[in-house]
């Protein structure tokens, strides 16, 4: 709520504990502004100013980083007056038990969303370092909202102990006095050593991880296992090869233990010199629409780990971005995890007749870097970027463990500004992750398909006994999944100049993001009729996607409305073709 609502000088922490506020249904904010804390430079003019970065705070044990904001007027208990943001922030600056790190203030001077709704749902937010005890006392005041500035992740990881993933309690692990070394070599089916491959060994004591060197060798330190008690080995090459799940290799006569991974070129003849049409493109019938449908003029933001702009398929596709992790501006073109580069290839890889082509190859892609090291405060700032730059579609490739009212309000502002928000449902094999659970956010689950990966793929160990499509084993069980898209054994761009076979609900979300861009650019109703940038615009696009879905056999909550069918969503005629995989039982990948 805006500061013009008035306030008082009641010091936060003196009031009683208020009721939890409902999600505000207010309009979108205008361009974001972060105000420096006391003593910081004032910053540049609005036209030149880039989002400032909150720096880590904390003075020692027991301190944490929190988000503090005035509670909006409509969510205050009866008789409790509001407090102005400026008054709240001034009190935090004077508090000896708190360190004001940054102020996140939405600006309303730019952005089409401000025309329709000038009052944001999310109030100004302070990023504060303080002891947990002080945060709890502050949260007892009904005038303010206090939340942990949670770190962002790709999916929520269950805690050690009982749960859907079996992880041994480290306190119960029996360690060896002299840890043993297990050394092996990863080789490709083409005879080359595979450098940079991630290797996980699963034993009675849990996971052991290592990365192969230039010669393909890796040595794993076994603290609670011996080579004989290891149960399985997972290998994920950085590019050029399929991931593999194998039993533990035994040394050959020469004393060398070798794991072989299959080259992508063995499966897809002539690849990457010869362009590939992936199974996901075929499953959504994107190969049956006109090649002129490329998403021209649509602005897409990918909230992820940045994008490797040195990749031949992406160097001319991504020209805009920002690094919200606190590093120097310009590093959004450096991807430290590879995840953003995977999703970017599916969405916008250039059509250069080699490798792969993105679904919306002519869209304007913005790389908003939040990994590694991003927090909820960085997400709030990134959402201001979406609003002020009039982004059409945003893919939120992220998760956070606990619900956040402030993040919900901020994303409500983006939705009200007409921004289509698409999020992976998560890779939990259980409940959906946040923010995919929020209203106004389209949640996407992951689809797998037998016959699209080699027999030694990790997916082969958990595939159903029947041929055809099925929910990927890691996709959430729901409820709350809106639709499903290809998210397993998908070939896309990787770090450097290569290609990788990847899995995940974020990969599925990238397919839906690409199709959504085609709808905004080429659907007759959306293209020929001027629709104001409001929530109605985004909701209409969601409805087009849902109603165009082909349901999968069986009533499975993991699949939502089904898989989006591109020709149906676009409202264009096309020849219906049988699924090339189910028609032959098990088809050769890429057929």
N, C-alpha and C positions, 0 to 999 in steps of 0.2 A: 504494500500500500504506500502511496506517495507521502512525502513529508508534509505536504500541504494539509493533511488530515489533522494536524495539531499533535500535541503531546504534553508531557509534563517533565518534571525534573526528579521523578522518583528513581532512586538508585536501583538498578537491576539487582535482584537477589533478595529484596525485602518483601516481596509479595508471596502469596500462596501458590501452590502448584495448579496450573490451569489444565483444562481438558484438551485432548489432542485435537488439533484443527483439522477440518475436512479439506479436501482438495479444492482450492479456490478456482472458480470458473470466471476468470477475468481475461482481459485482452492481453495482447503481446506487448513486450517491451520494445523500445527502439534500440538503436545501436548501443553496445556495451561500453561502459567507461569504468576503469578501475582507478580509484583514488589512492594516492600514496598515503602511508601512515605519517604521523607527525614527524617533521624533520626531513622527510624525503623530498626530492625535487618535484616541482609542480607538474612537469610533463609538457608535452608539446600541444599544439592546437589540435582540435578534433580531427581535422582532415589528415594530419600527419601522425596522430597518436596511434600506436599499436597497443594491444592489451598488455598491461603490466603483469608481471609474474609474481605471485606470492612466494616468499622464500620460507624454507622450513624454520619453524620456531621451536622453542622449548629450552628450558634451563637445566634439566636434569631428570632424574627418575621421578615418575609420577606425572610428568608433564605430557600433554598431548596437544594436538592441533584440532581446533573446533571451528564450526561455523555458527555465528551469532547474528540474529536478525530480529527486527521488531515484528511482533505478531500483527498480521493485518487486522484492520478495524472490525471487519465482519466476523472474525473468528475469536474475538476477545469475549471472555465471560461477561455476563451482565454487570454493569456498573464499574468495570475496570477500564480506565482511560488508556488510550494508545500512547506510545512513546515515539517521538521522532527519531529517525535513523541518525541524524546528526547529533542529537543529544545522547543517544545510546553509545555511539562511537566515541564521543568525547569522554564519557564516563569510563569506557574501556581503556582509553589512553591514560587516564589518571589512576587507574587501578594498579597498585603495586604488585598484585598477584596475577597480572595478565600482561601479555605482550601483543599489541595490535600489529599484525603482520601485513595485512592488506585490506582494502575496502573495495568491494565489488558493487558498483553502482550502475544500473542500466541507464543508458542514455536514450533520449526519445527524439533526437533531432534528425535521424536518418532511418530509412527503411520503410517499405510500403505497409508493413504491419501497423505502424504508428498511425496511419491514416484511419484505419478501421477501428482501432482500439488504443487510445493513448495511455491507459492505465495498466501497468503490468501486474500480473498475479504475484510474482516473486518480488519481495521487498529488497532493498539494498542489504548486502550481506558483509559482515566483517569476518576475516580470517584471523583467529586469535589463538595464541599459544598460552596455555595456562594449566595448572594442576587439575587432575580429575575431580578433586573435591570442590574446587572453585567452580568448575563447569556444572557440577550437580547442583550447587547452591544457586547458580545463575538460572538454571533450567527450572527451578522452583517458582520463578516469577512468571505469572501468566502473561506479562507484557512482551515476553521475548521467546524466540525459538532457538534452542541450542542443539546442535548435532555434531557428531564426530566428523571431521574432514576425512572420510574414508578413502583408502587407496583404491584405485580402479584396477580391475583385473579383466581377463577375457571371459572367465566363468567362475562361479563361486566354488571354491574347493571345500569339501566337507572336512570338519575337524578330525584329528586323530582319535580313533576309538570306534565305537559302534556306529554304523551308518551304511550307506549304499556302497562305499568303497572300503575294502578291507585293508586297513593299515595297522601294522603292529605298533603298540605303544612303545616308544623308545625305552621307557623305564623297564619294560619286560624283555627287551632284546638281550640275548646272551652273547656277549662279544668275545672274540678270540684275542688271546694275549698278543699273538703275532698275526695281524691281518694278512690274508693271502692275496696274491695277485692273479688275476685271470686275464690273459692276453690273447687277443684274436685280431684277425685281419679282415676287413670288409673289401670284397672285390665285386666289380660289376660283371654282368654276363658278357660284356664286350671285352673283358680281359683287363680293364683299367682298375687301378686302385681308386677307392672312393674316399676322398678327403672331406673332412668336415661333417661326417655322418654322426648323428646322435645315436648312441647305443644305450639301451636300458636292459639290465638283467634283473629278472624277478626271482627272488629266493625266499626262504622261510623268514628272513629278517626284513624283507621289504625290497625297495628299488635301489639299484646301484647304477650310476650314470657315468658316461664318458663320451668323448668326442674323438673321432679318428684324426690322425695327423696327415701330413701330405702323402705319406707312404701307405695310408689306409689302416695303420695299426692303432690299437687302443688298448690300454691296460686298465682294468677295473680293480679297485681296491675292495676286497670282501672283508668287512668287519664282523659280520655275523653268519656268513655262509662259507662253504667251500665250493669249488667247481662242481662237485657231485650233488650238492643240495640245490643248485640253481634249477629253476623250473622252465623258464622261457626267456627268449631273447627277442627284443624289439629293435629294429634298425630303421632310422628315418634319414635317408640321404638328403642333402640340401637341395639338390636338383638333379634332373637327368635320369633318375631311377625310381622304381616303385618302393614304397616302404615294405618291410618284411617282418613277419613273426615266425621264428623258428625255434626248434628245440636247441639245447645247448650243444654246440659243435665240439667234438673231441679232436684232440691233436692228431694229425696224420703221422705217417711214418717219420717224416722229417721234423716233427715236433711243432707243426704250425696248425693252429685252429683257424678255419676260414669260414666266413659267411658270405654267400653270394646273393646279390640283389639284382633284379631284372631291369635292364635298360628300357626306358620308355620307347626307344626306337625299335626294340624287338616287338612291341605291341602295336605301335603306330608306324607303319612303314613310311620311311622318308622323313619322319618328324625329327627336328623342327623345321627343316628346310621346306617341307611340304606342310601347308596349313592344315590344322586339325579342327574338325567340328566335334566338340565334346558331347558326351551322352546327355549332359544336362541341357544343352541347347536343343537337342533332339526331343528330350522328354517334355520340354515346354513348347515344342513346335516353333521355336524361333527360326529354325531353318526353312520354314514355310511362309515367311513374310518377305515383303519386298526388300532388296538390299539397300534401298533409299531410306529405310527406317533406321536412323542412327542416333536419334535423341538430340539433334542439333538445337542449340539455344537453351538447353536445360542446365541449370547449375546444381551439381551434386557435391555434397560434402561427405567425406569419409573420415569419421572420428575413430582413429586407430593409431598405428605406430609410425605414421608417415608413409612415404612411398619412395622406393628406389627409382629415382628419375633417370638413372643411367641405363636402365633396361631398354633395349631397342624398341620394345612394344609400348613403352611408357614415356620415353623422353620427350615426345611431342604431344602427349596426352594430358600431362599434369603441369600446369604453369602457376597455380595458386596454392597457397597454404600458409600455415603458421604452426610454430612449435610452442605448445602450451606447457611443456614439461619444465620450463625454467632455463633451458639452454638458450644459446644465442639464436636470434631469428635467422631463418634461412636453412636450419637443419631439418625442416620438414621433408626435404629431399633425401634424407638419410634414414633408412629403416633398420633398426637394430634387432627386430624380431622376425621380419619377413612377412608378418601377418597382414599388414596394410598393403604390401605389394601383391600378395595373393588376391585379396579382394579387389584391388584396383584393376588387375588384369581382367577379371571376370566382367567388370563394369565397363571399362573404357580402353582396353588394349587396342592399339592402332591396327587398322586393316592394311598390313604391308605384305600380305600373301605368304607369310611365314608364321610359324608358331600358332598363336591363337588370336582371335578377334573379339573385342569386347562387345557386349550386348548393345551398349549405347556409346559407340566408338567416337561420336562427334559431340558428346556432352562436355560441358566444362567441369572438370573434376578439381575439387579443392581438398588438399591433404591436410587435415587438422590432427597434429601429433599429440597424443595423450599417453603414449607408452614408449619406454618404461618410465615409471615414476609419477604418473598422473594421479590427481585426487579429485574429489567431488568439486572442490573450488575451481579446479581447472576445467571441469565439465561445464560448470555454470558460466565461466568466461567464454568457453567455446560456443555455447548456445547463443550468447550475445553476438558472436561472429556470424552465426547463421542468420540472425534476424537483421543485422545491419547490412549484410551483403546480399539480402534477398535471395538466399539459397532456396531452391525448390524442393530438394530431397536431401535428407540427412540419414546416413547409415550409422547407427550407434553401436559400433563393434566393441562393447564394453559391458562390464557388470560391476556391481558393488554388493557387499554381503547383506546389509540391513536396509530396510526402506528409508528413504530420505524425503521428507516433506518439502524441503527447499528445492531439491532436484525435480520433484514432481511439479512444483509451481513453475519452475523455470522452463521445463519442457512443455507445460501447458501454455506458456507464453509463445513458444515456438509454434505449437499447434494452432493457436489462435491467429498467428501471423500467416497461416496458410502453408506452413512447411510440412511436407510429408515425412514422418519419422518412422524409420524401419529399424528394428533391432532383432538380433538373433535371440531365440528363445533360451539359449544356453546349452551347455554340453554336460548337464548334470545327471542325465538319465533319471531325473526326479522332478522337483518343482521348477517352474520358470524362474529365471533370474531377473533382477531389477536392472534396467528400466523396462524390460519387455512386458512386465505386468501392468504398466500404467495405461490408463485410458488415453486415447489419442496416439498411441504407439502401436504400429503393426508388428506383431511377433511372428517370427518365422522359424519353423522346425526344419530338421534335416532329413532328406530322403536318400536312401541308398538303393542300389539295383544290382542284383546278382548278374554275373557275367561281365561286369565292368572293371574287375580287378583280378590280378593273378591268384592262383590257388594258395600261395604263401603269404598273401596280404593279411594284415591283422583283421580285416573285415571278414575274411573267409572263415575264421574260427567262430564267428557269431552270426553267420547268415542263416536265414530260414531254410527249411528243406524244399521249398517250392521256388520255381524261377519267377523273376519279375521284381517290381519295386516293393520296398518295405521301409518302414521308419528306421533310420539309422539307430544303432544300439545306444548311442550317447544322447540322442535327442530327448528333450523333456517329456515326461509322461502326461503333462497337462494337469488340470485343464487350463485353458487360456491361450493355446496355440491358435493363431488365426489361419494360417495356411502353411504348406510345406513346399520345399523346393530342393533341388539336387544339392547335397552337401557331403558327399562321400565319393572318394576316388575321382575327384575333379582335377583336370589338368589346367594349370594356370601359371602365370609369371612368377618367378622366384628371384631371389637376390642375385645380382650379377647380370648375366644375360641368359640364364637358363629357365627351365620349366620344372614344376614339381606336381606330384599327385597329392592333393591335400584333402582334409576332412574338417568338418565343423559346421555348427549352425550359422556361423558368420559367413561361411562360404555360400550356404543356402540363401542368407539374407542378401548377399551381393547379386545373386540371380534376380531376386525380386526387385532390388534397387534398379537394376538395368531395365527391367520390364516397366517399372513405374516411370522411368524417364521416357521410354517410348510412348507411353500413354499421354503424358503431359505434352510431348512434342507433336504427336501424330494422331491422336484420337480426335475424330471429327467434332465431338461435343466440346472437348477441352481446348481444341486448337482454334475453332472458328467462333466460339462464343467467349466474350470477355468475362472472366470470372474474377471477382475481387480476391485479394490474398487474405482469406479468412479461413476459419476452421472448416467451413462448408466445402471449400475447395479441396482440402486434404481428405475430408471424410468421403467426398464423392469419388476420389481416386481409390481410397480403401475399398469402397463398395464395388467399384469396377473390377478390382483385383479378386475380391472374394467371390463375386458372382460368376467370374470366368473360370473358376477352379473345377477341375475334374476330380471327383471324389475317388479315393482309393477303396478297394474292396474291404468290407468289414467296417464295423463301427469302432474305430480306434481314436481316442482323444488326442493321440500324438500327431495326427495328421490334419487337424482342424478342418477347414473347408475342402482340403485336397491340394492338388498341384495346379498352379496358375497356368492357363493355356493362353499363349500370347495372341494367336489370331482371334480367339473369342474375345479377349479383353480389348483388343484394338478395334473390334467390330468390322473386320475385313474378311471376305470370303477366302477360303483355302480348302485344299483337298485333304480330307481326313485320311491319315495314314495309320496303319496298325503300329503298335509299339514294336520297334525293330528288335527289342530284346525278348519280349514275351512271345513274339511270333516264332522264334526259333529255339526257345527254351534258354539256351546260354549262348549269346552272341559274342563274337570277338570284340573286345573293347574298342570303341571308336568306329564300329561298323556303321 
